[in-house]
Amino acid sequence: MSLLSIRNLSVTFATGRGPFRAVDKVDLDVATGELVAIVGESGSGKSVAMLAVMGLLPWTATVTADRLSFDGKDLLALSPRERRKIIGRDLAMIFQEPMSSLNPCFTVGFQLREAMAAHLDLDKAARQARAIELLELVGIPEPERRLKAFPHQLSGGMSQRVMIAMALACRPKLIIADEPTTALDVTIQAQILDLLLRLQKDSGVGLVLITHDMGVVAETAQRVCVHYAGQQVEMQPTRGLFRDPHHPYTSALLAALPERASGRILPSIPGVVPGLADRPAGCLFSPRCRFATQTCRTIPPPRAGAELGYALCHTPLVEGHPRGLKKLEVPA
């Protein structure tokens, strides 16, 4: 049984110009110990979908799903009190911006111990010992002194390590990491990712990694979900996705990577992601797709089966297809 199981998840926001569907019919399964990556442009609904799982969306959001379960529990059927017993203990999230996610009014130690006080049966001394252990685990020197520091006294890399320590505090079964290296320099990015992957491997937790870095995806993830304009357009095992992407958007996304550029001009995807007022009647990617037909522009595409990577496309790209998709090499 999957640790996290999502079927037909949709999130609609009420706006002054009418309802806007930010997430549209997303499916996802994550097993214990598995690392699943979610990729896509900014605004493609990656973070919103996972915030819906966490129950952290504002009141303007309406969340619907055929199934939204974690560890056998129906998250949609739980009361707020019952959900709070799970969120932060068994299901944790590392947020995108540590400097805005940490409360500037409280010390690092207070914020670390707060989750433990809510979810674990530990006395004050045991919570302090666990907080020191966590900071040591994520590689923060002088943990006793750092526990007394306020967030503004830490660097960006230190703050992100604190966020990881907070996520690990109650030994969760699943961690959602929302672009955990955003706004960090390249050296610190590598350190944070190495830390996350080592901790995930050592503890055996499931990990959902939201990222823009396809290199990290190629090296770490078992499966990849590709999002576009709120929809999940493809889902494949990592090796299959890099070797033979089946959706034109996935193909264009991989072709735009600098390391795949063959000429002096870096390939790009023309146009922009559709918003509230300019969503096409058919495939949402059709205005930017070089393979689009009149059918694509007028009729919403069906979802292909597992053999074609669940691609949301009228005619998924496959090796040898007349449209001539270039084969992409997979890192060894």
N, C-alpha and C positions, 0 to 999 in steps of 0.2 A: 504493500500500500504506500502511495506517495505521502511524503510529509506535508507538502503543500499541494493542493489540487484546486485548480481554477477552471471553470467552464463558462464561456459566454459572458465574461465580465465587461460591463459597460459603466461609464461614469459620465453623467450629464450635469453641466453647470447651468444654473439660472443666471442669465445676463439681461441687461437692459434692452438688448436687441433680440431677445428670444433665447431658447435653450441651445447650448453648445455641447456636443458630444465629444469629450476630450479623449475618452477611451471607448473603443467600439468592438465588442465581441472578441475579447482576448482569452486565450486558453493557455494554461501553464501547469506543468507538473514538476515538482522538485523532490527528489528522493533524499534520504539521509546520506550525508557525506558527498552529495553531488554538487558540482559547481555549474550553474547555468548563467550564461551571460545574456543581457538584453541590450541591443544596440539600436541606433537610429539617430536621426537629426534631432536637434533641440526642438521641443514642441511636438514630439511624436507620441507623447503619452506614457513614456517609460516610468517616470517618477510618480505620476498621478496614479497609475495602475497599482504600484506598490504601496503608495500612501493609502489607497483604498483598502488594501489588505490589512494595513496597520490600524485602520480606523482613524486616520489623522486628517481627513479632509474637512473643509469648512461646511457650515450648514447649507450653503448654496449648492452643494454637490449631492446628487442622487445616485446611489450605487445599486446596481442590479446584477444578478448572476444566477445561472442555473445551478452552479455549485461554487462555493467559496469555503473550503474546509482546510483546517490545519490540524495535523496530528489526530485526525478522526473527528474533530469538533467542527460543527457548522458555525462559522464566524458570523454569518448574517442572522442566525437565530439566537445568538448570545445576547444577554442584557449588557449594558455598559459596565456594570460591576463584574460580571463574569469575564468579559473581554479584558478588563484591566488586570485580571489575575494571570492572563496569558502574555499580553503585550509587555515587553520589558523583561520577562522571565524566560519563557520558552521561545518567543519570537522577538528578535531585536533588530534595530535598524541603525546603520551608520549614515548620518546625514551628509549632504553635499558640502555645506559650509560650516565648518567647526566653529568659526569665530562668531557666527550668528546663532548656532545651535546650543552652545554653552551659555548658561546664564551668567552675565557679567557681575551680578550682585553676590554670588556665592563662590566659595573656594572650590577648587578641583576636588578636594577630599569630601566636602559636603555633598557635591553632586554625585560622586561615586558611591558614597555610603547610602544616599537616599534610595536608590533602586534596591539595594540589598535590604534596607530596613523594611521596604514595602513587600518584598517577595521571599526573603530568606529568614529562617529562624536562627538569627545570629545575634549575640549580644554586642555591646558597643566595642569591646576589645577585639572581638572576632571580626567585626566589620572593618575596623582599622587595619588589622593584619591582612585581611583580604584585599583591601585597597592598596596597601603597599605591595602585596604580591602581584596585583594586576599591573601596576605601573612598572614593576620590574619585568613582567612578562612582555610588555610592549616596548621595552627598551628605553625607558625614561630614567636617567641617572638621578641619584639622590632622591628617591621616591618620597621619603618622609618630609623633605623640605618642599617638594613640588605639590604635595597634598595641601599645603597651606597657601599656595599661590592662587591668585585670581586669573581668569582666562586671559585678560589683557597682558599679563606678565609672561605669557608663553608665546613661542613662535607658532607659525602655521602648522609646521610638522609636528610639534609637541601637542598642539591642540587636537590634531587628527589622531594622534596616538591615544590621547585621553578619551576621545570619542570611541575608539576601538575598545579600550579598556572598559568603558561603560557598557558597551554592547556585550562584552564577555562576562560581565560581573556575575550574572546569575546562571552561567553555563547554559546558554540557550541551545535549542535544537536547530534553529534556522536563523541566519543573519542575512539581512538585506543591506547591501553596500551600495549607496547611491553616489556614483562618481566620487569615490573616496579620495582621489588625488587631485581634484579640481583646485586650481589656484596655488598649487605647490610647485616648486622648481623640480627639474627633471631628476636630480639626484634623490631628493626626498620622495618623489613619486615612486621611484624604484624601491626604496626602503620600505615605504608603506605597503606596497603591493606584495613584496617578499614577506613582510610580517603577516599580512592577512592570509596569504596562501599557506604559510607555515602553520599558523594557528588553526586554520581550517583543516589541514592535513592531520595535525596532532590531535585535535579534539573530535574530528569526525562530524562536525556540524555541516548542515546544508548551507550553501551560500548562493545568493542571487546577486550577481555583479552587474550593475548598470554602468555602462562605460561608453566612451567614444573611441577608445584605443583598440583598434582591431588587432594590433600586434599582441597586446595582452590577452585578448580573446583567443587568438590562435594558439598561444602557449599554455593557457590555463584551463579554459572551459571545456566541459564535456559536450554541452549542447548550446546552441545559439538561437535566440529569438530576435527576429528583425522587425522593428516597429516603424510604421510610417503613417503620419497624420492620424494617430490614435488607433490604427489597425495593426494587427499582427500579420505581416505579409509573408513571412516565411519562418519555419522552424526546422532546423536540421542538426544532426551531430556536427561538431566543429569541423572535422576533417572533410565531411561531405559538403558542407557549405562553402569552404574555401576552394575545394577542388571543382565543384560543379554547382554553383548557385542557380536556383530555378526561377527566382523572381527578377525581373529587370531592374528593380530598385537595388536589390542585393548585389547584382552584377555591377551596376553603376557605382555603388558605394565602394566595392572592393577595387574597381578600376581607378577610382579617384585617390587611392593611397599613394603617397609620394614614392614609396619603394617599388611600386608597380608601373610607374610612369616610364615609357620607353623613349619619349622625345623631350624637347626642351619645355614644352607647354604642359602643365599639369592638367589632366582631365578633370572635368567638373560636371555637375548635374545642373542643367539650365533650369531657370524658374525658381519658384519658392513653394514651400509647403502650403496647401490651401488652408484658409482660415474659416471663420464663421460664415462670411458672405460670399465666398467664391469656391465653394465645394462643388466639383463636377457631379453630374448625374450618375456616371458610371464609375469606373475605377478611379480612385483618388490620385493615383500616380500618372494617369493617362496624359495630362497636359505636359508632363516632363519626360515621358517615355518615348524613345525612338522607335519602339515596336508597336505603338498604339494603333488600333484600327477603329473604325466607326463603332463597332460592337463595344470595344473598350470604353469609348467616350460616352456611351448611352446606357449600358447595362452593367450593374454591379457584378464583379467577378465572383465565381464560385470558389470555394476552397478545395484545392487538390488534395489527394490522399497522401499517406505517409511516404509512399514511394517517390513522390515529387516534393517532399519536404513541406507539406501542408501549405504550399505556395498559394497566395490569394491572387490568382491570375487566370485569365481566360485560356491562355495557351502557355503554360509554364515552360521556361527555357530548359532544355536538356542537351547533353552532349550530342553533337551530330544533327541538332535541329536546323532546318533550313535557314533560320534567322542568323545562324553563325555566331553563337556566343563563344568568345575566346576562353579556352580552358585556363584555369588559374592554378598555380602550383601551391601545394600545402607545405608549410614548414615541416622539416623532418623532426 
